[in-house]
Every structure is written in C-alpha cells, then in structure tokens.
C-alpha cells in the first residue's frame, strides 16, 4: 500500500503557508543583520586595497631587480606620486616594462636612503646590473587614512608595516 498524504490545512481550512507578518519579520531581521555587517565589510574592502597596492609595489621592485640581473642592464622603477602610478622601465628594448596605477590608494612619499622624502612628482630608483639599488621607503595611504610603509633594502628584501588611521 502506498499511503497518500493529504496537504496540511490550517484551522481556517486553507493550505499551510507563511503569513504576511512572518515574512515581514524575516525581512526585518535580514535588514538588521545586513546593517550590522555592512561597516565591517567596507573596512575589509578598504584594507584589502592597501594590501593589494603594497603587493603591487613589492612585485614591481622584485621585477625590476630580476630584469636588471637577467638582462645585465640598469632597470629603473619610477613612482609617480601625483597620479599614483608605478612604472618599471629599462633602456634595453628586450626588457619588458611594467606599469601599475593604484585605485583607492595613493603614494604619499618615497624616501631614498640619505635623501629627503619626495612627496610630489616622479621619484626614480635605479637597480644596477647586479640587482642592487639604494635602499628606499615608500608610504602608501588609502581612502580611510590607513597607511602602509614598505622598506626595501639594497637587495630588494622587503619589510612592510601597516598602521590603522581610525
């Protein structure tokens, strides 16, 4: 025997369903949860932009060092502080260049060892044929005021520190 079940009915004789009040309650609870989670999500996105920009900067420095050693030519990394761009360039046409523009993050300053920090214009760091450069520090700032300082030594070893602006 296969027993056939009849659909459940409510007291009034209709089919079982959610009432409008129950649906509204669920929508209100979901709205409250979304309102609580939204600020944390925005902070996470903001911090992610800073970390991404930091990784792009580190990758560019390591790329410049690698290309200078591989092709045995000087390779420059240029920081355009006015437009927030990083460019890796070489006089050798066989060496591929690299260019990045940072969204939501700006290059605040670049300080080359034994020089004052540059806060505008273009600052250039040259990697020699043996892959060394003058040590430098770059400070990045995101839209939320968080900062990241990236220190690069003569052999392109990197140390990064992040500070919260809030």
C-alpha positions as CSV (number, residue, x, y, z in Angstrom):
1,X,0.0,0.0,0.0
2,X,1.1,3.5,-0.8
3,X,-0.4,5.9,1.5
4,X,-1.4,9.2,0.0
5,X,-0.9,12.2,2.3
6,X,-3.3,15.0,2.1
7,X,-1.8,18.5,2.2
8,X,-2.0,20.0,5.7
9,X,-4.5,22.6,6.2
10,X,-4.7,25.4,8.6
11,X,-7.6,25.9,11.0
12,X,-9.4,28.1,8.6
13,X,-9.4,25.3,6.0
14,X,-6.7,26.7,3.6
15,X,-3.3,25.4,2.8
16,X,-0.4,25.8,5.3
17,X,1.7,28.9,4.4
18,X,3.6,31.8,5.9
19,X,1.6,34.7,7.0
20,X,2.5,38.2,5.8
21,X,3.5,39.1,9.3
22,X,6.0,36.2,9.4
23,X,7.5,37.2,6.1
24,X,7.9,40.8,7.2
25,X,9.6,39.7,10.4
26,X,12.2,37.7,8.4
27,X,12.8,40.7,6.1
28,X,13.3,43.0,9.1
29,X,15.8,40.6,10.7
30,X,17.7,40.2,7.5
31,X,17.9,44.0,7.1
32,X,19.2,44.4,10.7
33,X,21.9,41.7,10.0
34,X,22.9,43.4,6.8
35,X,23.1,46.8,8.5
36,X,25.4,45.4,11.2
37,X,27.6,43.6,8.7
38,X,28.0,46.4,6.1
39,X,30.6,48.6,8.0
40,X,32.8,45.6,8.7
41,X,32.6,44.6,5.1
42,X,33.6,48.1,4.0
43,X,36.6,48.2,6.3
44,X,37.7,44.8,5.0
45,X,37.5,46.1,1.4
46,X,39.4,49.2,2.3
47,X,42.2,47.3,4.0
48,X,42.3,44.9,1.0
49,X,43.0,47.8,-1.4
50,X,46.0,48.8,0.8
51,X,47.4,45.3,0.9
52,X,46.9,44.9,-2.8
53,X,48.7,48.1,-3.5
54,X,51.6,47.0,-1.2
55,X,51.9,43.7,-3.0
56,X,51.9,45.5,-6.4
57,X,54.8,47.8,-5.2
58,X,56.8,44.8,-3.8
59,X,56.2,42.8,-7.0
60,X,57.4,45.8,-9.1
61,X,60.6,46.2,-7.1
62,X,61.4,42.5,-7.3
63,X,60.6,42.5,-11.1
64,X,62.9,45.5,-11.6
65,X,65.7,43.7,-9.7
66,X,65.2,40.4,-11.6
67,X,65.2,42.1,-15.0
68,X,68.3,44.1,-14.2
69,X,70.2,40.8,-13.3
70,X,68.7,38.8,-16.2
71,X,69.4,41.3,-19.0
72,X,72.5,42.8,-17.3
73,X,71.2,46.4,-17.8
74,X,70.2,49.0,-15.3
75,X,66.4,49.0,-14.7
76,X,64.5,51.9,-13.1
77,X,61.4,51.8,-11.0
78,X,59.6,55.2,-11.2
79,X,57.0,56.3,-8.6
80,X,54.6,58.9,-10.0
81,X,53.4,60.5,-6.7
82,X,51.0,62.8,-8.5
83,X,48.9,60.2,-10.3
84,X,49.7,57.2,-8.0
85,X,51.5,55.1,-10.6
86,X,54.5,52.7,-10.6
87,X,56.5,52.0,-13.7
88,X,59.4,49.7,-14.3
89,X,61.5,50.7,-17.3
90,X,64.8,49.9,-18.9
91,X,66.8,51.4,-21.8
92,X,67.1,47.8,-23.2
93,X,64.2,47.1,-25.6
94,X,64.4,43.4,-24.8
95,X,63.4,44.1,-21.2
96,X,59.7,44.2,-20.8
97,X,58.3,47.2,-18.8
98,X,55.6,47.1,-16.2
99,X,53.1,49.8,-15.3
100,X,50.6,49.9,-12.4
101,X,48.1,52.6,-11.2
102,X,46.7,52.1,-7.7
103,X,43.0,52.6,-7.2
104,X,41.8,53.9,-3.8
105,X,45.4,54.2,-2.5
106,X,47.9,56.9,-3.1
107,X,51.7,57.0,-2.9
108,X,52.3,59.5,-0.1
109,X,56.0,59.6,-0.2
110,X,59.2,57.9,-1.4
111,X,62.4,58.3,0.6
112,X,65.7,57.1,-0.8
113,X,68.5,56.5,1.7
114,X,70.3,59.7,2.6
115,X,67.8,61.9,0.8
116,X,64.7,63.9,1.8
117,X,61.4,62.2,1.1
118,X,59.8,63.1,-2.2
119,X,56.1,63.8,-1.9
120,X,55.3,65.0,-5.4
121,X,56.5,64.5,-9.0
122,X,58.3,61.4,-10.1
123,X,60.9,59.6,-7.9
124,X,63.2,57.1,-9.7
125,X,65.1,54.2,-8.1
126,X,67.8,52.5,-10.3
127,X,68.6,48.8,-10.0
128,X,72.1,48.3,-11.3
129,X,73.2,45.3,-13.4
130,X,74.0,43.3,-10.3
131,X,70.5,43.8,-9.0
132,X,71.3,46.2,-6.2
133,X,69.7,49.6,-5.5
134,X,69.8,52.3,-3.0
135,X,67.6,51.4,0.0
136,X,64.2,53.2,0.0
137,X,60.9,53.5,1.8
138,X,57.5,54.1,0.3
139,X,54.5,55.2,2.3
140,X,51.0,54.3,1.0
141,X,47.7,55.8,2.2
142,X,44.3,54.5,1.5
143,X,41.0,56.5,1.4
144,X,40.2,55.5,5.0
145,X,43.5,57.0,6.3
146,X,45.3,53.7,6.9
147,X,49.0,53.7,6.0
148,X,51.5,51.2,4.9
149,X,55.2,51.7,4.9
150,X,57.3,49.5,2.7
151,X,61.1,49.4,3.2
152,X,63.3,47.9,0.5
153,X,66.9,47.3,1.2
154,X,69.8,47.2,-1.4
155,X,69.0,43.6,-2.4
156,X,65.2,44.2,-2.7
157,X,64.4,42.5,0.5
158,X,61.1,43.9,1.8
159,X,59.6,44.9,5.2
160,X,56.1,46.2,5.4
161,X,54.2,47.8,8.3
162,X,50.6,48.8,8.3
163,X,49.0,51.4,10.6
164,X,45.3,52.0,11.1
165,X,44.2,55.6,10.7
166,X,40.9,55.0,12.6
